[in-house]
Amino acid sequence: MKFIIAIVKPHRLDPVRDALADIGINGLTVTEVQGYGRQRGQKEIYRGAEYEVHFLPKVKLEIAVDDPVVEQAVEVLKQTAHTGQIGDGKIFVLDLTEVVRIRTGETGLTAL
């Protein structure tokens, strides 16, 4: 099993969620986060005054998937989150050693 963490632009959340559902991934956790990458924030102009925004709004998706689905899920994330602009985000894939469903006590793939 793998744990996929994806950081994407907020306006790409609905298309990403729909595309993941189309390939059979129904469970995910979404968190509103702030951060920056290479762009180190951006400059904004408000009422004629220029100021820097150091942390940009992003959405963090956390998805637990079975190994055969990982490549397809990553490809779907890449395609649907892509805008071609700086700050499209990142995808991290980590090993997931155990999953336990609290309600029933199921473990492993059956808990997903």
C-alpha positions in Angstrom: 0.0 0.0 0.0 1.1 3.6 -0.6 0.2 6.9 0.9 0.0 9.7 -1.6 0.2 13.3 -0.5 -0.5 16.0 -3.2 -0.3 19.7 -2.8 -2.4 21.5 -5.4 -3.9 24.8 -6.2 -7.3 25.3 -4.5 -9.3 25.8 -7.7 -8.1 22.4 -9.0 -9.6 20.5 -6.1 -13.0 19.6 -7.7 -11.5 18.4 -11.0 -8.9 16.3 -9.2 -11.5 14.8 -6.9 -13.8 13.9 -9.8 -10.9 12.3 -11.8 -9.8 10.2 -8.8 -13.4 9.0 -8.3 -13.5 8.0 -12.0 -10.6 5.6 -11.4 -12.2 4.2 -8.3 -10.5 6.2 -5.5 -13.4 7.3 -3.3 -11.6 8.1 0.0 -9.4 11.1 0.5 -8.6 13.7 3.1 -8.4 17.4 2.2 -6.7 20.1 4.2 -6.4 23.8 3.4 -2.7 24.7 3.8 -0.4 27.6 3.0 3.1 27.4 1.7 5.6 28.3 -1.0 8.1 26.7 -3.3 10.6 28.1 -5.7 8.5 31.2 -6.2 8.8 32.2 -2.5 5.4 33.9 -2.5 4.3 36.7 -4.7 3.8 40.4 -4.8 0.3 41.8 -4.6 -1.1 45.3 -5.0 -3.9 46.4 -2.8 -5.3 49.9 -2.9 -2.2 51.1 -4.7 0.2 49.7 -2.1 2.5 46.8 -3.0 3.1 44.1 -0.5 4.5 40.5 -0.4 2.4 37.4 0.3 4.9 34.9 1.6 2.6 31.9 2.0 0.2 31.0 -0.8 -3.0 29.1 -0.3 -2.9 25.5 -1.3 -4.9 22.3 -0.8 -3.3 19.1 0.6 -4.8 15.8 -0.5 -4.0 12.6 1.4 -4.9 9.3 -0.3 -4.2 5.7 0.7 -4.1 3.3 -2.2 -3.2 -0.2 -3.1 0.1 -0.7 -5.0 -1.4 -1.5 -8.4 -3.3 1.8 -8.4 -0.4 4.1 -7.5 0.9 4.9 -11.0 -2.6 5.6 -12.3 -3.5 7.8 -9.3 -0.3 9.8 -9.7 -0.9 10.2 -13.4 -4.4 11.4 -12.8 -3.2 13.9 -10.2 -0.5 15.2 -12.6 -2.9 15.7 -15.5 -5.8 17.2 -13.6 -3.8 19.5 -11.2 -1.6 20.8 -14.1 -2.2 24.4 -15.2 1.3 25.0 -16.7 1.9 27.9 -14.3 4.3 28.2 -11.4 3.0 26.8 -8.2 1.0 23.8 -9.6 2.2 21.7 -6.7 3.9 18.5 -5.7 3.0 14.8 -5.3 4.7 12.7 -2.7 4.4 8.8 -2.6 5.2 7.1 0.7 5.1 3.5 1.8 2.1 2.7 4.0 2.8 -0.2 6.4 -0.6 -0.6 8.0 -4.2 0.6 7.9 -6.8 -0.1 10.6 -10.5 0.7 10.3 -11.4 1.9 13.7 -15.1 1.0 13.6 -14.6 -2.7 12.6 -11.0 -3.4 13.4 -10.3 -4.5 9.8 -6.7 -4.1 8.7 -4.7 -3.9 5.4 -6.5 -3.5 2.1 -9.9 -4.4 3.5 -9.6 -1.3 5.8 -9.3 1.0 2.8 
